[in-house]
Amino acid sequence: MDGGVPQTRVGELDAATLVDHVEGPGLALVEVHAPDCGPCHLMSAVVDRVAAKCPGVRVARLDASTQGPLAQALGVVALPTLMLFRDGALLVSRAGALPEHILVGLLEKARSLETPVR
């Protein structure tokens, strides 16, 4: 996962766009955050850098302050939460901030899976 321009810009998700974002082929990362969450701001900066380093990974955010019922339906109990999907299946859901190198490593491992998850 070398440097490059991300395939998809980091945008905001809602109920209408979440399914399309996570159900497509390949990897999709969802960062669940809130504007008044300090650790979320730190994680957002990491996610932005990782999006630039990992072309082909769909990356988007879900604002829990405006999309609370959706965040609850996804099982989010703390912010920030990162959710990684591959081929529409949830691989990882983790609350708390991650260092950039750990997130890149997680994406590399998920990408290296030999068969589709479904």
SULBEL-V418392 format. One record per backbone hydrogen bond with DSSP energy under -0.5 kcal/mol. CO is the residue of the C=O (numbers start at 1). NH is the residue of the N-H. E is the energy in kcal/mol with one decimal. If there is no record, write none. Layout:
{{CO,NH,E} {CO,NH,E}}
This chain:
{{2,55,-0.6} {9,11,-0.9} {11,61,-3.5} {14,17,-0.8} {14,18,-2.2} {15,19,-0.6} {17,21,-1.9} {18,22,-2.4} {19,23,-2.6} {20,24,-0.8} {22,88,-0.8} {26,87,-2.7} {27,58,-2.4} {28,85,-3.0} {29,60,-2.1} {30,32,-0.6} {30,83,-2.7} {31,33,-0.6} {31,62,-2.7} {32,80,-0.7} {32,81,-1.9} {33,64,-3.3} {34,37,-1.7} {36,38,-0.7} {37,41,-1.3} {38,41,-0.7} {38,42,-1.4} {39,43,-2.4} {40,44,-2.7} {41,45,-1.6} {42,46,-1.6} {43,47,-2.9} {44,48,-2.4} {45,49,-1.9} {46,50,-2.7} {47,51,-2.7} {48,52,-1.4} {49,53,-1.3} {50,54,-1.7} {52,4,-0.8} {54,57,-1.7} {56,58,-0.6} {58,29,-3.6} {59,11,-0.8} {60,31,-2.4} {61,13,-3.5} {62,33,-2.3} {62,64,-0.8} {63,66,-1.0} {63,67,-2.2} {67,71,-2.6} {68,72,-2.7} {69,73,-2.3} {70,74,-1.6} {71,76,-2.4} {72,75,-1.7} {80,96,-3.5} {81,32,-3.4} {82,94,-2.9} {83,30,-2.9} {83,85,-0.5} {84,91,-3.2} {84,92,-1.5} {85,28,-2.5} {86,89,-2.1} {89,86,-2.6} {92,84,-2.8} {94,82,-2.9} {99,103,-2.0} {100,104,-2.6} {101,105,-2.0} {102,106,-2.3} {103,107,-2.3} {104,108,-2.4} {105,109,-2.4} {106,110,-2.5} {107,111,-2.5} {108,112,-1.5} {110,113,-1.0}}
